[in-house]
Amino acid sequence: MSAAEPTWDDVIVPDWPAPPSVRACTTTRRGGASTGAFASLNLAQHVGDDPAAVAANRARLRAALALPAEPLWLAQVHGCDAVSLNAAAGAAEPPAADAAVTHVPGRVCAVLTADCLPVLLCDRGGSVCAAVHAGWRGLHRGVIEAALARLGRPPTSILAWLGPAIGPSRFEVGPEVRAAFLAQDAGAADAFRPGAGDRWLADLYALAHRRLTAAGVEQVSGGGLCTASDAARFYSYRRDGRTGRMATLIWLAAGAA
């Protein structure tokens, strides 16, 4: 393996009480072949990067992390659809969805982010897992709830981890965003604080935590890594505009104890 390839030192491993059969990580921007605005481990094909560089990055990721299969790369649309990897296996085009769920060992769920919140889910028994792309639109539309329903397990048996996203001191939104959340949940006011003029600073971590706990999930870990504040490690669309994407991956290891 060359020094340029990603290693476990270049990814973030969730600190959560998942069972050994559940494997997961979030990539950083380090260790890839992309250059310029996309330097260096851009894993997204839709952002204007050289397709050959993206293909090389995906191959490097799979080799460096010994992934059991190519991840299912979604066509993310900021919606609330959760797709089963079983149903999507062999599809000619990436499914338009913002969450992927699998009950089958060796199939890799993935979401791409550069400020939106990646959420990982699994059950305490390690028999099912999911990766969720949760920007504010997806959170408001119910993508977390849709993924939980796809898991098919009691919410009290589910573990959740919140990955790197734009932090509450950097995520400025309009009053209509705050109003939309408060219309669903008056307590969501705690996740907003005043910004400049009529703007508000929104806390994606707090909003996701409220959604998870309201759905019955009792164990929520992670949060606190701000993509917009750490240009050395993370891509950030709000900070840079033209930029790459990190991947958050989760899978069930075959034969793990």
C-alpha beads as a LAMMPS data file, in Angstrom:
LAMMPS data file: protein, C-alpha beads

257 atoms
256 bonds

1 atom types
1 bond types

-500.0 500.0 xlo xhi
-500.0 500.0 ylo yhi
-500.0 500.0 zlo zhi

Masses

1 110.0

Atoms # bond

1 1 1 0.000 0.000 0.000
2 1 1 1.443 3.374 -0.982
3 1 1 1.676 6.219 1.507
4 1 1 -1.039 8.074 -0.417
5 1 1 -3.690 5.442 0.154
6 1 1 -6.188 5.808 3.007
7 1 1 -5.664 3.749 6.121
8 1 1 -7.553 3.334 9.370
9 1 1 -5.540 6.342 10.583
10 1 1 -7.314 8.469 7.952
11 1 1 -10.848 7.520 8.954
12 1 1 -13.035 8.136 11.984
13 1 1 -14.181 4.989 13.738
14 1 1 -17.423 5.500 15.695
15 1 1 -17.116 5.450 19.468
16 1 1 -20.344 3.611 20.231
17 1 1 -21.309 0.323 21.895
18 1 1 -22.001 -1.546 18.662
19 1 1 -21.490 -5.327 18.706
20 1 1 -18.399 -6.832 17.012
21 1 1 -20.365 -7.884 13.945
22 1 1 -20.994 -4.226 13.059
23 1 1 -18.156 -2.420 11.249
24 1 1 -18.323 1.281 10.491
25 1 1 -16.288 4.379 9.720
26 1 1 -16.377 7.854 8.233
27 1 1 -13.668 8.871 5.781
28 1 1 -11.816 12.169 5.925
29 1 1 -10.620 14.051 2.859
30 1 1 -7.132 12.525 3.179
31 1 1 -5.505 9.710 1.234
32 1 1 -6.882 9.992 -2.287
33 1 1 -6.048 10.794 -5.899
34 1 1 -8.230 13.875 -6.473
35 1 1 -6.675 17.324 -6.824
36 1 1 -7.632 20.974 -6.580
37 1 1 -10.953 21.700 -4.891
38 1 1 -11.512 17.950 -4.522
39 1 1 -8.222 17.066 -2.860
40 1 1 -7.882 14.342 -2.073
41 1 1 -10.217 11.439 -1.158
42 1 1 -13.376 12.658 -2.878
43 1 1 -15.790 9.744 -3.177
44 1 1 -18.643 11.472 -5.032
45 1 1 -19.202 11.220 -8.773
46 1 1 -21.709 14.075 -9.025
47 1 1 -19.593 17.067 -7.912
48 1 1 -17.506 17.694 -11.047
49 1 1 -14.372 15.768 -10.107
50 1 1 -12.417 13.688 -12.647
51 1 1 -14.335 10.380 -12.894
52 1 1 -11.068 8.461 -13.065
53 1 1 -9.920 10.012 -9.796
54 1 1 -13.211 9.155 -8.093
55 1 1 -12.964 5.564 -9.337
56 1 1 -9.401 5.366 -8.035
57 1 1 -10.477 6.777 -4.678
58 1 1 -13.268 4.247 -4.336
59 1 1 -10.900 1.419 -5.239
60 1 1 -8.344 2.671 -2.711
61 1 1 -10.993 2.854 -0.012
62 1 1 -12.202 -0.661 -0.649
63 1 1 -8.664 -2.065 -0.615
64 1 1 -7.376 -0.092 2.365
65 1 1 -10.351 -0.927 4.574
66 1 1 -10.761 -4.473 3.242
67 1 1 -14.416 -3.836 2.479
68 1 1 -16.310 -7.046 1.744
69 1 1 -18.012 -5.479 -1.299
70 1 1 -18.379 -2.239 -3.207
71 1 1 -20.656 0.045 -1.161
72 1 1 -24.132 0.758 -2.443
73 1 1 -23.724 4.380 -3.533
74 1 1 -27.068 6.168 -3.394
75 1 1 -28.418 8.974 -5.557
76 1 1 -29.150 11.226 -2.583
77 1 1 -32.039 13.654 -2.994
78 1 1 -32.525 15.181 0.496
79 1 1 -35.662 13.117 0.871
80 1 1 -36.873 10.491 3.314
81 1 1 -36.709 7.221 1.386
82 1 1 -34.792 4.314 2.925
83 1 1 -33.810 1.483 0.595
84 1 1 -32.997 -2.121 1.444
85 1 1 -29.720 -3.349 -0.031
86 1 1 -31.471 -6.636 -0.757
87 1 1 -33.981 -4.886 -3.010
88 1 1 -31.315 -2.676 -4.609
89 1 1 -28.823 -5.458 -5.374
90 1 1 -27.981 -5.552 -9.064
91 1 1 -29.813 -2.320 -9.931
92 1 1 -28.541 -0.646 -13.091
93 1 1 -28.665 2.831 -11.532
94 1 1 -28.034 4.010 -7.956
95 1 1 -31.352 4.114 -6.091
96 1 1 -32.733 7.573 -5.324
97 1 1 -32.798 7.426 -1.538
98 1 1 -31.181 8.958 1.529
99 1 1 -30.776 5.875 3.699
100 1 1 -29.604 2.321 3.078
101 1 1 -30.398 -0.671 5.274
102 1 1 -29.075 -4.222 5.252
103 1 1 -29.713 -7.431 7.171
104 1 1 -27.152 -9.335 5.073
105 1 1 -23.495 -9.690 6.126
106 1 1 -20.989 -8.401 3.602
107 1 1 -23.147 -5.705 2.018
108 1 1 -21.948 -2.157 2.636
109 1 1 -24.294 0.776 3.266
110 1 1 -22.894 4.228 2.473
111 1 1 -23.890 7.874 2.446
112 1 1 -21.923 10.855 1.133
113 1 1 -21.738 14.156 3.016
114 1 1 -19.971 17.509 3.120
115 1 1 -21.915 19.277 5.920
116 1 1 -25.097 17.182 6.120
117 1 1 -25.261 14.792 9.043
118 1 1 -24.422 11.104 8.539
119 1 1 -26.285 8.878 10.995
120 1 1 -25.429 5.228 11.589
121 1 1 -27.889 2.784 13.093
122 1 1 -27.659 -0.837 14.203
123 1 1 -29.415 -3.162 16.598
124 1 1 -27.798 -4.409 19.802
125 1 1 -27.722 -7.931 18.420
126 1 1 -25.736 -6.895 15.341
127 1 1 -28.246 -8.345 12.886
128 1 1 -29.142 -5.189 10.939
129 1 1 -27.586 -1.799 10.209
130 1 1 -28.216 1.403 8.268
131 1 1 -26.499 4.544 6.996
132 1 1 -28.587 7.722 6.809
133 1 1 -27.968 11.036 5.010
134 1 1 -29.653 13.644 7.207
135 1 1 -29.468 17.257 6.137
136 1 1 -32.082 19.604 7.528
137 1 1 -34.527 18.745 4.744
138 1 1 -34.169 15.020 5.322
139 1 1 -34.510 15.427 9.064
140 1 1 -37.658 17.485 8.622
141 1 1 -39.127 15.023 6.111
142 1 1 -38.523 12.029 8.392
143 1 1 -35.527 10.185 6.948
144 1 1 -34.446 8.936 10.386
145 1 1 -37.915 7.585 11.115
146 1 1 -38.008 5.903 7.682
147 1 1 -34.676 4.204 8.318
148 1 1 -35.784 3.019 11.744
149 1 1 -38.915 1.516 10.206
150 1 1 -36.777 -0.312 7.618
151 1 1 -34.608 -1.815 10.349
152 1 1 -37.590 -3.764 11.603
153 1 1 -36.458 -3.850 15.223
154 1 1 -37.878 -2.255 18.391
155 1 1 -36.452 1.283 18.720
156 1 1 -35.218 0.503 22.236
157 1 1 -32.887 -2.117 20.708
158 1 1 -31.316 0.392 18.293
159 1 1 -27.974 2.157 18.707
160 1 1 -27.266 5.408 16.846
161 1 1 -24.096 7.335 16.033
162 1 1 -23.929 10.898 14.681
163 1 1 -20.991 11.554 12.370
164 1 1 -19.203 14.753 11.266
165 1 1 -21.512 17.554 10.123
166 1 1 -21.606 21.319 10.045
167 1 1 -21.619 22.497 13.642
168 1 1 -24.132 24.722 15.438
169 1 1 -21.852 27.761 15.328
170 1 1 -21.559 27.591 11.513
171 1 1 -24.923 26.379 10.198
172 1 1 -26.943 29.501 9.427
173 1 1 -30.498 29.047 8.169
174 1 1 -33.486 31.241 7.400
175 1 1 -36.498 31.727 9.658
176 1 1 -38.555 29.405 7.468
177 1 1 -36.339 26.463 8.428
178 1 1 -36.810 27.077 12.140
179 1 1 -40.539 27.572 11.645
180 1 1 -40.826 24.272 9.771
181 1 1 -39.226 22.327 12.624
182 1 1 -41.196 24.114 15.321
183 1 1 -44.431 23.347 13.477
184 1 1 -43.652 19.668 14.009
185 1 1 -42.055 19.915 17.464
186 1 1 -42.182 23.033 19.619
187 1 1 -39.265 21.697 21.666
188 1 1 -37.027 21.968 18.589
189 1 1 -36.640 25.645 19.506
190 1 1 -33.797 24.509 21.767
191 1 1 -31.820 23.543 18.646
192 1 1 -31.789 27.104 17.266
193 1 1 -30.160 30.287 18.478
194 1 1 -30.287 33.762 16.946
195 1 1 -27.842 34.645 14.197
196 1 1 -27.366 37.835 12.221
197 1 1 -30.530 39.728 11.280
198 1 1 -33.411 37.313 10.833
199 1 1 -31.088 34.296 10.488
200 1 1 -30.775 31.421 12.931
201 1 1 -27.928 29.051 13.835
202 1 1 -29.215 25.479 13.699
203 1 1 -27.834 22.484 15.583
204 1 1 -28.189 19.425 13.333
205 1 1 -26.894 17.154 16.086
206 1 1 -29.569 18.336 18.506
207 1 1 -32.318 18.060 15.892
208 1 1 -31.292 14.485 15.030
209 1 1 -31.005 13.570 18.705
210 1 1 -34.561 14.815 19.301
211 1 1 -35.857 12.759 16.372
212 1 1 -34.099 9.618 17.563
213 1 1 -35.195 9.869 21.169
214 1 1 -38.762 10.748 20.167
215 1 1 -38.791 7.560 18.090
216 1 1 -37.679 5.521 21.103
217 1 1 -33.931 5.199 20.522
218 1 1 -32.254 5.355 23.928
219 1 1 -28.536 5.129 23.015
220 1 1 -27.228 7.991 20.833
221 1 1 -23.481 8.542 20.474
222 1 1 -21.248 10.874 18.477
223 1 1 -21.785 14.450 17.355
224 1 1 -19.521 17.410 17.889
225 1 1 -17.220 17.210 14.841
226 1 1 -17.743 20.309 12.689
227 1 1 -16.981 19.868 8.999
228 1 1 -16.977 23.621 8.297
229 1 1 -14.400 24.321 11.008
230 1 1 -11.788 21.728 9.999
231 1 1 -10.624 22.223 6.403
232 1 1 -7.655 19.887 6.886
233 1 1 -9.862 16.870 7.574
234 1 1 -13.281 17.561 6.096
235 1 1 -14.982 18.751 2.950
236 1 1 -17.583 21.464 3.574
237 1 1 -20.057 22.695 0.979
238 1 1 -21.037 25.713 3.080
239 1 1 -17.396 26.703 3.495
240 1 1 -16.054 26.022 0.000
241 1 1 -18.939 25.577 -2.450
242 1 1 -17.154 23.438 -5.047
243 1 1 -15.805 20.540 -3.022
244 1 1 -15.743 16.773 -2.553
245 1 1 -17.652 14.414 -0.298
246 1 1 -16.725 12.097 2.564
247 1 1 -18.343 8.680 2.952
248 1 1 -19.860 7.138 6.060
249 1 1 -19.977 3.356 5.787
250 1 1 -21.516 0.537 7.800
251 1 1 -21.717 -3.207 7.227
252 1 1 -22.183 -6.529 8.990
253 1 1 -19.095 -8.708 9.100
254 1 1 -19.619 -12.311 8.117
255 1 1 -18.844 -14.757 10.893
256 1 1 -18.038 -12.102 13.536
257 1 1 -18.525 -13.209 17.097

Bonds

1 1 1 2
2 1 2 3
3 1 3 4
4 1 4 5
5 1 5 6
6 1 6 7
7 1 7 8
8 1 8 9
9 1 9 10
10 1 10 11
11 1 11 12
12 1 12 13
13 1 13 14
14 1 14 15
15 1 15 16
16 1 16 17
17 1 17 18
18 1 18 19
19 1 19 20
20 1 20 21
21 1 21 22
22 1 22 23
23 1 23 24
24 1 24 25
25 1 25 26
26 1 26 27
27 1 27 28
28 1 28 29
29 1 29 30
30 1 30 31
31 1 31 32
32 1 32 33
33 1 33 34
34 1 34 35
35 1 35 36
36 1 36 37
37 1 37 38
38 1 38 39
39 1 39 40
40 1 40 41
41 1 41 42
42 1 42 43
43 1 43 44
44 1 44 45
45 1 45 46
46 1 46 47
47 1 47 48
48 1 48 49
49 1 49 50
50 1 50 51
51 1 51 52
52 1 52 53
53 1 53 54
54 1 54 55
55 1 55 56
56 1 56 57
57 1 57 58
58 1 58 59
59 1 59 60
60 1 60 61
61 1 61 62
62 1 62 63
63 1 63 64
64 1 64 65
65 1 65 66
66 1 66 67
67 1 67 68
68 1 68 69
69 1 69 70
70 1 70 71
71 1 71 72
72 1 72 73
73 1 73 74
74 1 74 75
75 1 75 76
76 1 76 77
77 1 77 78
78 1 78 79
79 1 79 80
80 1 80 81
81 1 81 82
82 1 82 83
83 1 83 84
84 1 84 85
85 1 85 86
86 1 86 87
87 1 87 88
88 1 88 89
89 1 89 90
90 1 90 91
91 1 91 92
92 1 92 93
93 1 93 94
94 1 94 95
95 1 95 96
96 1 96 97
97 1 97 98
98 1 98 99
99 1 99 100
100 1 100 101
101 1 101 102
102 1 102 103
103 1 103 104
104 1 104 105
105 1 105 106
106 1 106 107
107 1 107 108
108 1 108 109
109 1 109 110
110 1 110 111
111 1 111 112
112 1 112 113
113 1 113 114
114 1 114 115
115 1 115 116
116 1 116 117
117 1 117 118
118 1 118 119
119 1 119 120
120 1 120 121
121 1 121 122
122 1 122 123
123 1 123 124
124 1 124 125
125 1 125 126
126 1 126 127
127 1 127 128
128 1 128 129
129 1 129 130
130 1 130 131
131 1 131 132
132 1 132 133
133 1 133 134
134 1 134 135
135 1 135 136
136 1 136 137
137 1 137 138
138 1 138 139
139 1 139 140
140 1 140 141
141 1 141 142
142 1 142 143
143 1 143 144
144 1 144 145
145 1 145 146
146 1 146 147
147 1 147 148
148 1 148 149
149 1 149 150
150 1 150 151
151 1 151 152
152 1 152 153
153 1 153 154
154 1 154 155
155 1 155 156
156 1 156 157
157 1 157 158
158 1 158 159
159 1 159 160
160 1 160 161
161 1 161 162
162 1 162 163
163 1 163 164
164 1 164 165
165 1 165 166
166 1 166 167
167 1 167 168
168 1 168 169
169 1 169 170
170 1 170 171
171 1 171 172
172 1 172 173
173 1 173 174
174 1 174 175
175 1 175 176
176 1 176 177
177 1 177 178
178 1 178 179
179 1 179 180
180 1 180 181
181 1 181 182
182 1 182 183
183 1 183 184
184 1 184 185
185 1 185 186
186 1 186 187
187 1 187 188
188 1 188 189
189 1 189 190
190 1 190 191
191 1 191 192
192 1 192 193
193 1 193 194
194 1 194 195
195 1 195 196
196 1 196 197
197 1 197 198
198 1 198 199
199 1 199 200
200 1 200 201
201 1 201 202
202 1 202 203
203 1 203 204
204 1 204 205
205 1 205 206
206 1 206 207
207 1 207 208
208 1 208 209
209 1 209 210
210 1 210 211
211 1 211 212
212 1 212 213
213 1 213 214
214 1 214 215
215 1 215 216
216 1 216 217
217 1 217 218
218 1 218 219
219 1 219 220
220 1 220 221
221 1 221 222
222 1 222 223
223 1 223 224
224 1 224 225
225 1 225 226
226 1 226 227
227 1 227 228
228 1 228 229
229 1 229 230
230 1 230 231
231 1 231 232
232 1 232 233
233 1 233 234
234 1 234 235
235 1 235 236
236 1 236 237
237 1 237 238
238 1 238 239
239 1 239 240
240 1 240 241
241 1 241 242
242 1 242 243
243 1 243 244
244 1 244 245
245 1 245 246
246 1 246 247
247 1 247 248
248 1 248 249
249 1 249 250
250 1 250 251
251 1 251 252
252 1 252 253
253 1 253 254
254 1 254 255
255 1 255 256
256 1 256 257
